[in-house]
């Protein structure tokens, strides 16, 4: 058996926020972990290029140096935890570990969304596990739930608030009326944001996570790059006010749905979304995450918790280590299909283009406050077959100032709405591109 004599040996690469949390949790809950497992976990080695990071940490006697490769190759290490993030170095280290027959635990959603196939295929060939619960929803055990607790279901939809930074920014902007930039700076200070916060605000982090969620929900091979992704930049204070007046709140959602009668294609998309004020997802505030999963047998379910942060994410990492350690002891490691479907059952599934979406739509025009502007906009919408359900105009333009005009349409196809917007945004009275927000009525 690979591993420590009296237990299972663990090596940790990356002593950043989550890595630090993992070392603390392994120490703090050492007794309860052993009571649950029946054997101890041993943190054998830790590696980080920044040797000052361990200064105030109790690593319980684990060897600490900058040599990640020696850690992987150390025969006392059976499970390698990769928490350095990023693409190239992390990919190389994970593949090295897997090739050497080591099991891997990672929180690296970006890497798995882009290079998952290569990593999972290599792991399968080598008969080792790659576990990644911490990569989606921080401490929420959503991947394990899709793989095990909901395994008897045909999953119909997944709607997730899966980026804490943007949920914090949206909540604060709505509550305080502060600008996007001010609130984002605070989110960075609180440690929610990715190293490059563009990943958060442009929806990329959510799309990484949705690639994994949708793949596991539907047994689909999904190309991350094909997921239509919009972030929260450019949302104006008026959006929050108008959404409230229409009975909605604004959330950045990752959405993955089966289409009625056409299960060969799936809807997978990330964008700011109007959700009904009374829905549970509308009540998820601050940096919290929540994922609503609808299964054909179980019906609606909701998973809620901290989607980021040192200890919540460490909770998911250590749980993965425990699961693999149990399997090592049972001799069953490497037999779990990490994406919840057997690899040969995974199918590439084409995504439904946004133009085929059909529903009510929120449109915020920015137009000069001249007589007849609204009727000219309404005229173009009408020519494209789009009815108006209600209109809100905020403030008055003085002289040549622009004002926001918010329209809730009747149900229409998005292709028709996009055609109308192309024409409207070229009108002389319209001074900025129109903001379109999609609505999810049934969550
Ligand atoms: N930047 C991510 C978030 C961290 O804000 O949710 C957790 O993946």
Boltz pocket constraint, residues with backbone or C-beta under 6 A from the ligand:
constraints:
  - pocket:
      binder: B
      contacts: [[A, 134], [A, 135], [A, 137], [A, 138], [A, 162], [A, 163], [A, 164], [A, 165], [A, 166], [A, 192], [A, 193], [A, 194], [A, 200], [A, 205], [A, 307], [A, 308], [A, 309]]
      max_distance: 6.0
